[in-house]
């Protein structure tokens, strides 16, 4: 009987050793593989989607970006209004209509009756640079609308990258937890054999099973989070019926490797350009309000027919009219325009300072994320894998307790998740840095969006 028990125990230990040598000890593979079947409806075939493809679709269909683009059309229409001249005014009046009759020696037709008929055309003429100031304001409005469009695209690019990275992180978390759950399932099978051989107690066997169940539940939660993250990407893409039925083609490693390529060159951030355009527009509006203190004349040309004369039935005349600036000097509108100009100047200063702060914060975050990722990949993650392998081997030989095995498994799982988080943080920090350093030149600002 003792020989049988010893043989079973030896066989179980050899099985445990063979299984441990086949356990995945390297870091989790990038989330380029399709997710588990439970993350995508079975009746749909998931399609692959890269970050570049997602951004391209979002630039064409994102609702906020389309709204920003319509702002350019609105500003263009306002400039067209500023360029238009006021229309002339035509007036017609007839007086001296006698019910007894208005016939004259010339006749009794409508044209020859003794009516006093006046035809007049009046034209308002704007002076003091009012039309010029309105056009300056309109052009500044177009520049501001274009800058806001570029700023919306900058924010969309940043948001899309971070949402895509969040989807990759959720996929990798689910993969890591599923691998940990499968690893403990193997340990549970070996524990079942050792329990039957009398090497471990029933409580040890159940602890391994419970730990595997916990990892499995966490993996299911991570898979649900992955679907939610993919839906967030689809919302930014302008999908009308988002379901998250796609798989990422890129990986966190790929995005992290290309993250350090940050463009630089002459120009300014689009939000700063928008604030500068707002200030120019406010200054032009102030000049316009000051010019409105000077009244605009209205010139008139009229033709009057009053038969039979003398001196003659027809006369022509010229006239001019303008309001007298006695009571209203447009002080309220000028004061409001001055306040708007001051607000625009303060807003420009605030946005400029905020842009510099964004760049500084993004640089610090990116450097910290890079250092943390290198330490996880080069030091912490390999040591954690070695510790877990050593403890598992020692447990198979009876040299480590179940608590040691479960602690090593949980620590390695947490470190693998932390490594994935470090990759995600690095890619997200790179997106923030690129957005903080994004610049638009004056030439690009005036190109069609």
C-alpha distance (Angstrom), angle and dihedral (degrees) to the residues before:
residue distance angle dihedral
X1 . . .
X2 3.83 . .
X3 3.79 89.8 .
X4 3.81 90.6 54.1
X5 3.80 92.5 49.9
X6 3.80 90.8 47.1
X7 3.80 91.3 49.6
X8 3.78 92.3 49.7
X9 3.81 90.9 47.8
X10 3.81 92.2 49.2
X11 3.80 91.2 47.6
X12 3.81 91.5 49.8
X13 3.79 90.8 50.9
X14 3.79 92.0 50.5
X15 3.80 90.3 49.2
X16 3.79 90.4 49.6
X17 3.82 90.9 50.5
X18 3.80 92.3 49.3
X19 3.79 92.7 47.9
X20 3.80 92.8 47.3
X21 3.79 91.3 53.7
X22 3.79 88.6 56.4
X23 3.81 96.1 49.4
X24 3.82 116.1 113.6
X25 3.78 105.5 -103.6
X26 3.80 98.9 166.5
X27 3.82 123.1 88.6
X28 3.76 117.6 -79.7
X29 3.79 113.2 -80.0
X30 3.79 116.8 -110.4
X31 3.75 116.1 -87.1
X32 3.78 93.9 -100.2
X33 3.77 93.5 111.8
X34 3.79 118.9 87.3
X35 3.80 113.1 -91.2
X36 3.75 123.7 -112.5
X37 3.77 115.6 -66.7
X38 3.80 90.9 -110.4
X39 3.80 92.1 64.9
X40 3.82 94.4 62.5
X41 3.80 127.8 45.9
X42 3.77 109.5 -101.9
X43 3.79 93.6 -133.0
X44 3.81 92.4 60.5
X45 3.77 127.7 68.4
X46 3.82 107.2 -135.8
X47 3.77 114.8 -128.2
X48 3.77 125.5 -143.9
X49 3.78 118.8 -112.0
X50 3.78 127.7 -172.7
X51 3.78 125.3 -157.7
X52 3.80 91.4 -111.5
X53 3.80 91.5 53.0
X54 3.79 91.6 47.8
X55 3.79 91.7 50.6
X56 3.80 92.1 47.4
X57 3.79 91.6 52.7
X58 3.79 91.9 45.5
X59 3.81 91.9 52.0
X60 3.80 88.6 57.2
X61 3.81 101.8 38.7
X62 3.79 110.6 22.1
X63 3.79 109.3 123.7
X64 3.79 97.2 -142.5
X65 3.80 91.4 49.8
X66 3.80 91.7 48.9
X67 3.80 89.4 50.3
X68 3.81 90.0 51.4
X69 3.80 89.4 50.0
X70 3.80 90.9 52.3
X71 3.80 87.2 55.4
X72 3.81 87.6 65.8
X73 3.80 90.2 55.3
X74 3.80 90.3 49.5
X75 3.82 92.2 50.5
X76 3.81 90.3 47.4
X77 3.79 90.2 53.3
X78 3.80 90.3 50.3
X79 3.81 90.2 53.6
X80 3.79 89.4 51.1
X81 3.80 88.6 54.3
X82 3.81 90.6 49.7
X83 3.81 91.3 52.8
X84 3.80 95.5 50.9
X85 3.80 120.7 99.4
X86 3.80 119.5 -129.9
X87 3.77 112.6 -98.2
X88 3.81 119.8 -111.2
X89 3.79 119.5 -109.3
X90 3.79 122.4 -125.3
X91 3.78 120.2 -158.4
X92 3.81 133.7 -178.3
X93 3.78 127.7 -171.4
X94 3.81 135.8 171.3
X95 3.78 125.0 -164.8
X96 3.84 140.6 170.5
X97 3.77 94.6 52.4
X98 3.86 107.0 169.0
X99 3.80 116.9 -159.8
X100 3.83 89.0 -152.2
X101 3.78 91.1 61.9
X102 3.74 138.0 -73.1
X103 3.78 102.2 -144.2
X104 3.80 118.9 144.8
X105 3.82 134.1 -170.2
X106 3.77 85.4 -91.4
X107 3.78 91.4 63.0
X108 3.79 142.6 -89.8
X109 3.74 100.1 -87.7
X110 3.77 119.1 120.7
X111 3.81 91.9 -103.9
X112 3.86 92.9 49.0
X113 3.79 100.3 43.1
X114 3.78 119.4 107.3
X115 3.80 93.4 -100.6
X116 3.80 118.4 139.8
X117 3.81 99.3 -131.8
X118 3.79 122.4 -179.2
X119 3.79 127.7 -170.9
X120 3.82 114.4 -170.4
X121 3.81 137.7 176.7
X122 3.81 118.6 -162.9
X123 3.79 127.9 -168.2
X124 3.80 126.3 -167.0
X125 3.81 112.7 -141.4
X126 3.81 117.8 -159.7
X127 3.78 114.7 -144.2
X128 3.81 137.7 176.9
X129 3.81 93.2 53.9
X130 3.80 97.4 -69.2
X131 3.79 95.4 139.7
X132 3.81 91.2 44.1
X133 3.81 91.8 52.7
X134 3.79 91.2 48.6
X135 3.78 90.3 53.4
X136 3.81 91.5 49.2
X137 3.79 88.4 51.6
X138 3.81 90.9 48.4
X139 3.80 93.6 50.1
X140 3.80 90.1 48.3
X141 3.80 88.0 50.5
X142 3.80 90.8 54.9
X143 3.80 91.2 48.1
X144 3.80 90.0 49.9
X145 3.81 92.4 48.1
X146 3.80 91.4 49.8
X147 3.79 91.2 47.7
X148 3.81 90.3 50.7
X149 3.79 89.3 50.9
X150 3.80 90.7 53.5
X151 3.80 89.6 45.5
X152 3.80 90.6 51.1
X153 3.80 89.1 50.4
X154 3.82 90.0 48.9
X155 3.80 90.8 51.7
X156 3.80 90.9 45.0
X157 3.80 91.1 51.7
X158 3.79 90.0 50.4
X159 3.80 93.9 45.1
X160 3.80 93.5 46.1
X161 3.81 92.1 50.5
X162 3.79 92.6 49.5
X163 3.80 92.5 45.5
X164 3.82 91.1 49.3
X165 3.81 90.0 48.0
X166 3.81 89.5 49.9
X167 3.81 88.9 53.6
X168 3.81 90.4 50.1
X169 3.80 90.8 49.0
X170 3.80 92.2 50.8
X171 3.81 90.0 49.2
X172 3.80 92.2 50.1
X173 3.81 92.4 45.9
X174 3.78 89.5 53.1
X175 3.81 90.3 48.8
X176 3.82 93.1 49.3
X177 3.80 93.0 48.2
X178 3.79 92.2 46.6
X179 3.81 90.1 51.6
X180 3.81 90.8 48.8
X181 3.79 90.5 49.1
X182 3.82 91.2 49.8
X183 3.80 90.2 48.1
X184 3.79 92.0 53.8
X185 3.79 90.4 44.7
X186 3.79 87.4 60.0
X187 3.79 89.2 47.5
X188 3.80 88.7 50.4
X189 3.80 91.4 53.4
X190 3.80 90.6 50.9
X191 3.81 90.1 45.4
X192 3.79 89.2 53.3
X193 3.78 89.6 55.6
X194 3.80 92.2 46.6
X195 3.79 90.5 47.5
X196 3.77 90.8 54.9
X197 3.79 88.4 48.4
X198 3.80 90.2 52.1
X199 3.83 95.6 -116.3
X200 3.81 96.5 120.2
X201 3.75 135.8 25.6
X202 3.77 126.9 -108.7
X203 3.82 90.9 -109.9
X204 3.83 90.6 58.4
X205 3.77 90.7 50.8
X206 3.80 92.1 49.5
X207 3.81 92.8 47.6
X208 3.81 90.2 57.9
X209 3.80 90.8 48.4
X210 3.80 91.8 48.5
X211 3.79 91.6 50.0
X212 3.80 90.1 50.4
X213 3.81 89.9 50.2
X214 3.81 90.8 50.9
X215 3.81 91.7 52.1
X216 3.79 89.8 47.0
X217 3.83 92.2 52.6
X218 3.79 90.8 47.1
X219 3.79 89.3 51.1
X220 3.82 90.7 52.8
X221 3.79 89.6 50.8
X222 3.80 90.5 49.6
X223 3.81 90.2 50.6
X224 3.81 89.9 53.7
X225 3.80 89.5 48.9
X226 3.81 89.0 51.3
X227 3.81 90.7 55.6
X228 3.81 90.5 49.4
X229 3.80 90.6 49.2
X230 3.80 91.6 51.1
X231 3.80 89.9 49.4
X232 3.81 89.0 53.8
X233 3.81 88.6 55.0
X234 3.81 90.6 50.8
X235 3.81 91.2 51.2
X236 3.79 90.1 55.9
X237 3.81 88.1 48.2
X238 3.80 90.5 57.3
X239 3.80 95.7 -113.7
X240 3.80 108.6 167.2
X241 3.81 95.0 -154.1
X242 3.83 106.3 33.0
X243 3.79 115.9 -169.9
X244 3.80 103.6 153.4
X245 3.82 92.6 -121.0
X246 3.81 97.3 152.2
X247 3.77 138.0 87.3
X248 3.81 125.5 -136.2
X249 3.78 118.6 -110.2
X250 3.79 94.7 -163.8
X251 3.79 126.8 67.9
X252 3.77 134.5 -144.4
X253 3.79 89.4 -111.3
X254 3.81 91.5 56.0
X255 3.78 93.7 48.3
X256 3.79 91.6 45.6
X257 3.80 93.1 51.2
X258 3.81 92.9 52.0
X259 3.79 94.5 40.5
X260 3.80 96.8 90.3
X261 3.80 92.8 62.8
X262 3.80 99.0 99.1
X263 3.82 115.8 169.0
X264 3.77 120.1 -131.4
X265 3.79 133.6 -176.6
X266 3.80 145.2 117.2
X267 3.77 119.5 -42.2
X268 3.78 138.5 62.8
X269 3.75 138.6 -93.9
X270 3.80 112.5 -83.4
X271 3.80 93.7 -121.2
X272 3.82 89.1 56.4
X273 3.80 90.5 48.2
X274 3.80 89.4 50.7
X275 3.81 91.0 51.3
X276 3.81 90.8 48.8
X277 3.81 90.1 50.9
X278 3.80 90.1 49.9
X279 3.79 89.7 53.2
X280 3.82 91.7 50.5
X281 3.78 89.8 48.9
X282 3.80 92.1 49.5
X283 3.79 90.7 50.3
X284 3.81 91.3 50.3
X285 3.81 90.3 48.2
X286 3.80 89.9 51.8
X287 3.79 91.2 51.0
X288 3.80 88.9 49.3
X289 3.79 93.0 52.5
X290 3.78 90.8 49.8
X291 3.80 90.2 49.6
X292 3.80 90.3 52.1
X293 3.81 88.4 70.3
X294 3.81 86.6 74.7
X295 3.82 109.4 76.2
X296 3.78 118.8 -124.7
X297 3.82 115.9 -128.9
X298 3.77 123.6 -130.0
X299 3.80 115.1 -147.9
X300 3.79 120.4 -155.1
X301 3.79 133.8 -163.7
X302 3.80 115.7 -167.7
X303 3.77 139.8 179.2
X304 3.81 120.6 -153.2
X305 3.79 127.9 -166.4
X306 3.79 118.6 -166.8
X307 3.83 111.2 159.9
X308 2.97 141.6 -128.4
X309 3.84 98.2 22.4
X310 2.93 147.7 165.1
X311 3.00 116.4 -126.9
X312 3.76 84.7 26.0
X313 3.76 141.8 -56.0
X314 3.83 95.0 -107.0
X315 3.78 132.0 57.0
X316 3.80 135.1 169.3
X317 3.78 130.3 -152.2
X318 3.76 146.8 178.6
X319 3.78 128.4 -138.0
X320 3.77 142.1 178.8
X321 3.79 131.5 -163.3
X322 3.77 136.0 178.3
X323 3.79 136.2 165.3
X324 3.77 117.6 -97.4
X325 3.82 111.3 -123.6
X326 3.78 95.3 -140.2
X327 3.79 104.4 126.0
X328 3.80 107.5 10.4
X329 3.81 116.9 58.2
X330 3.82 95.0 165.4
X331 3.80 91.4 -112.2
X332 3.80 95.1 147.3
X333 3.80 94.6 52.3
X334 3.81 91.3 45.8
X335 3.78 91.3 51.0
X336 3.81 91.2 48.9
X337 3.82 90.6 49.7
X338 3.81 90.4 50.3
X339 3.80 90.5 51.8
X340 3.80 90.6 48.8
X341 3.81 90.3 50.4
X342 3.80 91.6 50.4
X343 3.80 90.7 48.6
X344 3.79 90.8 50.9
X345 3.80 91.0 50.5
X346 3.81 91.4 50.4
X347 3.79 91.0 46.4
X348 3.80 90.6 52.1
X349 3.80 90.9 52.0
X350 3.79 92.1 47.8
X351 3.81 94.3 47.8
X352 3.81 91.5 47.3
X353 3.79 91.5 51.8
X354 3.80 91.2 44.6
X355 3.81 90.7 51.9
X356 3.79 90.7 53.9
X357 3.80 90.5 46.9
X358 3.81 90.9 49.5
X359 3.79 90.4 53.0
X360 3.80 93.3 47.8
X361 3.81 93.3 46.9
X362 3.80 92.3 45.7
X363 3.80 91.9 50.8
X364 3.82 91.5 50.9
X365 3.82 92.4 46.8
X366 3.79 92.6 47.1
X367 3.81 93.9 49.5
X368 3.82 91.7 47.6
X369 3.80 92.1 48.0
X370 3.80 91.6 49.6
X371 3.82 92.8 50.5
X372 3.79 91.7 46.4
X373 3.80 92.3 48.4
X374 3.82 92.6 49.9
X375 3.80 91.5 50.9
X376 3.78 92.2 49.3
X377 3.80 93.7 46.8
X378 3.82 98.6 40.2
X379 3.81 103.3 33.1
X380 3.79 119.8 6.5
X381 3.79 100.3 41.3
X382 3.84 96.7 48.6
X383 3.82 92.0 46.0
X384 3.79 90.8 48.9
X385 3.80 91.0 52.6
X386 3.80 91.0 49.1
X387 3.81 91.9 49.2
X388 3.79 92.3 49.6
X389 3.80 91.4 48.0
X390 3.80 92.4 48.2
X391 3.80 93.9 47.9
X392 3.79 91.7 46.6
X393 3.80 90.8 50.8
X394 3.80 91.4 46.4
X395 3.79 90.7 48.8
X396 3.78 89.9 52.2
X397 3.81 88.5 54.6
X398 3.78 93.9 45.0
X399 3.79 93.5 -108.9
X400 3.83 96.9 114.4
X401 3.76 132.9 48.1
X402 3.77 127.2 -120.6
X403 3.79 89.4 -109.4
X404 3.79 89.7 57.8
X405 3.79 91.3 49.7
X406 3.82 94.5 49.0
X407 3.80 92.0 44.4
X408 3.80 91.8 51.2
X409 3.81 90.9 47.4
X410 3.82 93.0 49.3
X411 3.81 93.2 44.9
X412 3.79 91.7 49.9
X413 3.79 90.3 47.7
X414 3.80 91.3 50.4
X415 3.79 91.8 48.1
X416 3.79 91.8 50.2
X417 3.80 89.0 51.1
X418 3.80 90.3 46.9
X419 3.81 90.0 50.7
X420 3.79 90.2 53.1
X421 3.81 89.0 47.5
X422 3.81 89.5 51.7
X423 3.80 90.1 53.0
X424 3.78 89.9 49.3
X425 3.80 92.7 47.0
X426 3.79 90.9 50.2
X427 3.80 93.0 51.0
X428 3.81 91.8 45.0
X429 3.80 92.0 47.5
X430 3.80 89.0 50.3
X431 3.81 89.5 52.6
X432 3.80 89.7 50.8
X433 3.79 90.7 48.9
X434 3.79 92.6 49.5
X435 3.80 90.3 48.9
X436 3.80 91.7 48.0
X437 3.81 91.3 50.6
X438 3.80 96.5 40.5
X439 3.78 109.9 127.3
X440 3.78 135.7 -174.5
X441 3.77 123.8 -158.0
X442 3.79 124.3 -141.3
X443 3.80 89.6 -109.2
X444 3.81 92.5 54.9
X445 3.77 90.1 45.0
X446 3.80 91.5 62.0
X447 3.79 96.0 43.7
X448 3.82 118.4 101.0
X449 3.83 110.7 -90.6
